Amino acid sequence: NGVVAAKKSGMYLENSYNYMIEAKEQGVDVKEFANTLAMASLKHWQVLESLRISSPEDAQPIINQINDYARLVNEKTTQLLNESGQTPPPNPFNN
């Protein structure tokens, strides 16, 4: 089922973020991984957004809910990159 796969991929993004934070707390330099994760979350967001646009209206709330994983991970990784003096990848979904 596509919904299950999309939800799992969002959960993988979230888990990756959590593991990255654990590594950071142990003194690992995670800036490069944070940038990769930010880009992955944007790609996830892009794919789900295109799915949402082409989906029936009753499916759109489910897709939006699944996309919350990508939005949240992107927001958190962007913040982490900004705090470490790095430039996060541009977010084309910000208005």
C-alpha positions in Angstrom: 0.0 0.0 0.0 1.4 3.4 -1.0 0.1 5.2 2.1 1.9 2.7 4.4 5.1 3.1 2.4 4.9 6.9 2.5 4.3 6.9 6.2 7.2 4.5 6.8 9.5 6.8 4.8 8.5 9.7 6.9 9.1 7.8 10.1 12.6 6.9 8.7 13.3 10.6 8.3 12.2 11.3 11.8 14.3 8.4 13.2 17.3 9.6 11.2 16.9 13.0 12.8 16.7 11.5 16.3 19.9 9.4 15.7 21.7 12.5 14.4 20.8 14.4 17.6 22.1 11.5 19.7 25.4 11.5 17.8 25.6 15.3 18.1 25.2 15.0 21.9 28.1 12.5 21.9 30.3 15.1 20.2 30.0 13.9 16.6 30.1 16.6 14.0 26.8 16.2 12.3 26.7 19.3 10.0 27.2 17.3 6.8 24.6 14.7 7.7 22.2 17.5 8.8 22.5 19.0 5.3 21.9 15.7 3.7 18.9 15.1 5.9 17.5 18.5 5.2 17.8 17.8 1.4 16.2 14.4 1.8 13.3 15.9 3.8 12.8 18.5 1.0 12.7 15.7 -1.6 10.2 13.7 0.5 8.1 16.9 0.8 8.3 17.5 -3.0 7.2 13.9 -3.9 4.3 14.0 -1.4 3.2 17.4 -2.6 3.0 16.2 -6.2 1.0 13.2 -4.9 -1.3 15.4 -3.0 -2.0 17.6 -6.0 -2.8 14.7 -8.2 -4.8 12.8 -5.6 -8.5 12.8 -5.0 -9.7 15.4 -2.5 -10.5 12.8 0.2 -6.9 11.5 0.1 -5.3 14.9 0.6 -5.6 15.2 4.4 -3.9 11.8 4.8 -1.0 12.9 2.5 -0.7 16.2 4.4 -0.5 14.3 7.7 2.2 12.0 6.3 4.1 15.0 4.9 4.2 16.5 8.4 7.2 14.2 9.0 9.2 15.9 6.2 8.1 19.4 7.2 9.2 18.8 10.9 12.5 17.2 10.0 13.3 20.0 7.6 12.4 22.7 10.1 14.6 21.0 12.8 17.5 20.4 10.5 17.3 23.9 9.1 17.4 25.3 12.7 20.4 23.1 13.6 22.3 24.1 10.5 21.6 27.8 11.1 22.7 27.5 14.7 26.0 25.9 13.6 26.6 28.7 11.1 25.8 26.6 8.0 23.5 27.6 5.2 20.6 25.1 4.9 19.3 24.1 1.5 16.7 26.5 0.2 13.1 25.5 0.9 11.0 26.1 -2.2 7.8 25.4 -0.1 8.2 28.4 2.1 6.0 31.3 1.1 
